[in-house]
Amino acid sequence: MYYIDPHVHMVSRTTDDYERMARMGCVAVSEPAFWAGFDRGTVDGFRDYFRQLTGFEPKRAGWSGIQHYTWLCINAKEAENIPLSREVIAMIPEFINTPGVLGIGEIGLNKNTPNESTIFREHLDLAAKLQELVLIHTPHLQDKYKGTRMIVDMLQERSDIPPHRVCIDHVEEHTVRLAVENGFWCGMTLYPTTKCTPARAADIIEQYGDERIMVNSAGDWGPSNPLAVPDFIQEMKRRGHSDAKIRKIVYDNPLAFFRQCRRFEFTPPA
């Protein structure tokens, strides 16, 4: 079955991973800007990173026949540095109209601090001004519900970013309702030890349905599996769900969300 991984950090993965994903049916990936494993010190560090996301990674993905898309931001881990964050936000328009850029992301909260909230709001200001899609990171573990609630509240303070143009990612059992019932798209991340397992994600689908919901591997530097989406497909098949339902979650839904971006171009597999 063909699928799209709507959130995976391929700069942290090998070319062999692209090959493995392609053999399993991956036809496209979406790569949000994120933390490099250390806090970058200058806006030029981010400029070089954005050049990698918009220039080299699409070429590397193409070697395996995978279409590559990306998102731009300064991530929540580095948002404590407000002066640097503002420099990066001011630099994003240099890259935003590059083919393959889907919007602003992954922005959000990490430790739910005032500085993170300030930079989250300023990213939203840019997204509204440029009429861009938004991809949102929600905090980990014990901070997740509070942070997701804060994010939804900040989004609902404004009327210039419609919910259907926002994806709240990394939802789990206790946060998915906040996204779904307020009209946002949402993503479930399939991690080996944290966030959702394929079985838990299937449970959530069975409870909340398949509208405006996606699954992703969020493969990165840490323990993660770039083939997590195929694992979810197998779990859904094991439970007797139809191919059409599974395809909607892993292929049709990402396309429906991405197609709201005016730059989005996609070549369906032959």
N, C-alpha and C positions, 0 to 999 in steps of 0.2 A: 504494500500500500504506500502511495506517495504521501509525504508529510512535510510540514514546514516547522522548523524550530524557531519560535518567535522571540526567544531570549537565550542567547548563548554567547559567551565571551571568547571568540575564536582566537584573539591575540594570545590567549593563554594556552591554546591547544596546538597540537602538531598537525602537519599536513596529513599524516596518517589518519588523524581523526576525521578530517574532511573526507578522505577516501572511505573510511568505515561508514560514515553517515550516508554517503552517497549510495553505497552498496545496500544499505538498509532502506532506501527509498526517500532520503532527504533531498528535496529539490530547491530549498531556499532556507536561509537563516537571516535572522535579524539580530544585530549586535549592538546593545546599548553601551554608551560610554560608562566606564566604571573605574574602580580603584586599581592602581597599578601594583598593589602590595606594599606601597610606601606612599607617603604624602609628597606630591610634587611641589616644587618650590617656586616655579615661575610660570607665567602665562605661555612662554615659549615652549615649555615642556608639554603643555596641553595642545599647543598649535601642532607640534610634531606628532602627537598622539592622534589628533584629528586627521592629519595627513595620512597616517597609517590606516585609520578606519575607512577613510573615503577613497584612498588610492590603492594601497597594496593589498589589503584584505579582500576586496572584490576580485582582484586578479588571482590571488591564491585560491579562493573558493572556486573560481572558474576553472582552475586546473582539474577539479573533480566534477565539473558540471553542475555546481551548486550556485545559485544566485544569492548575492550577498547584499544586505541592506543594513543601515546603521542609524543610530540616534546620537545626539550631541548634548553635552552638559558638563558641569562639574558635579561629581557624585556627592552624596550626603556625608560620606566619611571625611571629605576634605572641605566641606562647607563651613566648618568652624572658622576657617580663615576667610573672613568676609572680604578684606581688600583683594586677595587673590581671586576669590569667587566672582567678584564684580568685574575683574579684568577678563576672566574667562567668558562670562556671560556677554560682555561687550564684544568679544572676539567671535562668538558663534555665528553671527551673520556673514562672516567671511566664507563660511563653509555650508551654510544651511541650504543653499540652492544647488549643491552638488548632486548629480544624479545618484539615487540610492539612499539619500538621507530622508528618513521618515518623519523626523520631528525632534522634540526635546525630551531627553531621557538618558538613563533612568534617574530621575530626580526623586526626592522624597525626604525621609527622615531615617537616621541611624540610631541616635540616642535620645531623640525627641527634645533637643535643646532649643533655646531661643534663636541662636545663630542659624541652626539648620532650618528653622521655620522661616527666618528672614530670607535666606537664599532660596528656599523652595518657592516662596511668594514671588521673588524677583525672576525666577525661571518662568513662573506662570505668566508674569507680566510680558516677558518676551514671547512666549508661546501665543498669547492672546494678540499681541501686536502683529506678529507675523502669520497668524492663523495656522499654527502648527498643531499636529497631534502631540499628545503627552503620554509618556510611559513612566510609571511611578514605582519606585522601590519602597516597600514597607519594611519596618524594622524586624529584627530577628527575635525569636523566642519570647522572653518575658516582656519585652517592650512592644510586641506586635499589635495587640489590640489597642492600647493607648495611642500608639503612633498612627495606626490606620484611622482611628476615630478623629485624631487631630487633622490628618490629611483630608479626610472627607469634609470636615468642618471648614477648612480653608478653601477647598474647592467650591463649597456651597455658599461661601461669602460673595462669590462673584457670578456674574451672568454672561461673561464674555468667553467662557470655555464650556461648551455643552458637554454633558456627561458622556455622550456616545463617542466623543473624540478623545477620551481618556481611558487608558488601561491601568488598573491598579493590580500590580503584580505581587507574587509570593503570597497569595491568599491561602488561608488554611480553614479548618472547620469553624473556628471561632471568629473569623473575619470576612468570610466570603459573603455573608448576608449584607454587610455594610456596602460592599461594592454592587452586588446584584440588585438589591432592592432600591438603590439610589440611581440606577440607570447607567452605571459605568460598565465598561468591559473589565474582565479580570483574567489573571493568569495564575496557574498553579505550577510551582516549581518542584520538580521531581529530584530530590537530593537523596543520597544513600542514607544519611544519618539525621538530617534536619529537614525542615519544611515538609513536603508531602512525599510519600511513597506512591508508586503506581496504584497500589490497592486503595490507599486513602483517597487519591484523586478520583478513582472510579466510584468510591462511596459518595464523594461530594457531587459528582455528576448525577448519580442515581437519586440524590436528594434534591438538588437544585436545578437539574436539567442542563441542556446544552446550548442555551442562548447566551451570546456575548461572553463565552468562556473558552480559554485556551490552556494548553499544557506546554511546558518548556523544560529544558534540561538545566538552563543557566550554568552550563559548564564553565568552570573558571579555574583559578590557581589551586583551590582546595579540593577536598574530596567531592567529586562530582562525576557524572556519567554522561558523556555526549550522546549516548544511545538510549537515554532514559525515555524519550518519546516512543520509540519502538517497543520498549518494555510496557509502557502504558497501553499501546495498541494491543499487545498480546494479552494483557490483563482484561481489557474490555472484551476481546474475543472469547476468552475463557469463560466470562460471565454470560455469554450468549447475546451480546449486543450486536446489532446489525452493522455491516460494513458502512452503510450510509450514515449512521449515527456517529461512528468512529471517525469517518472521513470529515464530517462536519466539524468536529472538535479539532482535529489535527491538521486540516488543510483548508476547508472552506471558511472557518471563522477567522484564522489569521489573515486570509486574503480579504475578507469583508472589512476588517479593521484597517488594514494597510491601504486599501483602495480609497480611503478618505483623504489620503495624501496626494496632492496634485502632481507630485514628481514620481509617484509609484508606477513602475513599468514591470510587468511580469510576463515571462514566456512559459505557458503551460508545457508540461512534459509531453512528448510525442506519444 
